[in-house]
Amino acid sequence: MARARFRDASPSYSTTVRLEAPSSPHLLSDLARSTSDRGGEVVAIDLVEATVSGVRVDVTFNAIDERHVDVIAEGLRSDGYVVRNVSDRTFLSHLGGTIEVVPRSSIRTRDDLSLVYTPGVARIARTIAAHADTAWNLTGKGNSVAVVTDGSAVLGLGDVGPLAALPVMEGKAALFKAFANVNAFPLCLATTDPAEIVAAVRAVAPGFGGINLEDIAAPRCFEIEATLQDVLDIPVFHDDQHGTAVVVLAGLVNACRITGRRLEDLRAVVIGIGAAGTAISKILLDAGVSNLVAVDRHGPLDASDPDLPAHHREIASRSRARQVSSVEEALAGADLVVGVSRRGAWDPAALAKMAPDPIIFALANPEPEVYLDEIPPGALLATGRSDLPNQVNNALAFPGIFRGAMDARAARITGRMQEAAARAIAEAVSDAERGIGVIVPSLFQVSVHAKVATAVEAAAGE
C-alpha cells in the first residue's frame, strides 16, 4: 500500500557500512540479502579491497531512521561480518556546510591584487558613488540574493530557530546556484520581531539584487514581505508563499488540459490558509478560478465574519463560491482540492463525492493529506514528496524567477511575472508526459529554469 511507504527506507537516512569478510563467490548476494531482510534498501555494494585473507566492502543502503541503521549494522555483525565503520551520508554531505565563496578572478600576483583590490578597486568605488546603477555591472549585486529567515517555520520542523535553519538556507542557496547560477547567501536572523527583521534586511539590501524570504511563520511573513517591498527597490519574494503557488498553478494548467476543464469553470477548495494557502488562493483567483472555498482550522472562511484576519477576508470576499459549513460539504461536486494543511485534515472518503476525474493537490509534508490508494478512480494527484508522482517543488520556480527578475532589473516580482513563470513550468511538460498523467516537470529538467527566467524577464518588460 502506498500509505506504508511513509515508514519505508528513505534517502534521508542513507548510510554506508564498511565491513570485512572472508572471500566467497556468494558474498555480494549474501550482503544484499542480509541488508534487505532487515528492511534496508540496498543502493550499492562496492569492493574496496581484495586480498588473499579476505575482502573489504562498502554496503550503502537507505534506512527508516537512526535506530533502523543500528539494527542493520548489528545484523551484519551477527551474520559474521566485521563492521569497521558506519557513515551517515547525510551528515557527511553537510560537513563544513554545502556552499562556499569562490573568487571569479585569479589572485596570484601583485598585479592581480592591484586590479581586484587596492589600488585599482578605488576607481570602481568612485564610479559607483557617482553612478549607483553601475553597481549592477561592476559588482556581484546583479547576481546575488539574500536568503532570509528567522527559523520560525522551517520545512516540516516548525520553530527550530535561526541556527538550526542554517543548513536549510545553505541548501536553498545551493539550489539557486545549481539551477540558475545565482549566488545566494543565508541570512539567519536572531529575532522574530517583524520590525527588526525589516530593519536588518533593509540595512544589508544594497549588496543584493533580490531578497528571498524563507521559513518565516504566518501571519508576520505577510507584513514583513509587504513592508520590505515598499521600502526596497529590488524584488522581495517569500518563496513558501509564492513559489508554492506558482508551481500549483503550473500543475493545475496541465491538469485542466488532461481533464478537459477550464480554469474559470473550476469549483475549487483550498484547505489550510497559512502562508502557502493564502498565496495559492490568490494566484488561483487571479488566474480566473473565482469559485473557490477557502478552509482554515475553524472551517470554511466567511467574509461576513468580523473576526477574520485581513488576508483571510480578502480571499473570502473575492470568491463567488456558495457558503458551506464543512469541508465535506465544500468537497461535494468540487473539481479541485488543494491541501496545504496536515494528514487528517479531511476524511479521504469525502473525495468520492467530488466531480468525476478530480484534481487533488495533497501538499502536506512529510505525510500528504491523502495517498494514492485513497483517491477516487480517475483522479490526478500531486504531492510535495519526491517518491510520489507530480512533486510540487518550489525549486521549479524560485531560481528562474529570481534569475529573470534580476536580469530585467525589476523592482518587484508582480503577479504577471508569477503567472508567466507558472505558464513556463506548465509548458515544460510534453504532450506525451501529460498523456501518462504528468502535470509538473522534473526539477532536473535543465531547460525548465531557463524557460522560467526568460518568461519572467519578458513579463517584467511588459
Buried (B, 14 or more C-beta within 10 A) or exposed (E): EBBEBBEEBBEEBBBBBBBBBEEEEEBBEBBBEBBBEBBBBBBEBEEEEEEEEBBBBBBBBBBBEEEBBEBBBEBBEEBEBEBEEBBBBEEEEEEEEBBEEEEEEEEEEEEBBEBBEEEEBEEBEEEBEEEEEBBBEBBBBBBBBBBBBBBBBBEEEEBBBBEEBBBBBBBBBBBBBBBBEBBBBBBBBEEBEBEEBBEBBBEEBEEBBBBBBBBBBBBBBBBBBEBBBEEBEBBBBBBBBBBBBBBBBBBBBBBBBBBEBEBEEBBBBBBBBBBBBBBBBBBBBBBEBBBBBBBBEEBBBBBEEEEBBEBBBBBBEBBEBEEBEEBEBBBBEBBBBBBBBBBEBBEBEBBBBBBEBBBBBBBBBEBBBBBBEBBBEEBBBBBBBEEBBBBBBBBBBBBBBBBBBBBBBBBBBBBEBBBBBBBBBBBBBEEEBBEEBBBBBBBEEEEBBBBBBBBBBBBBEE
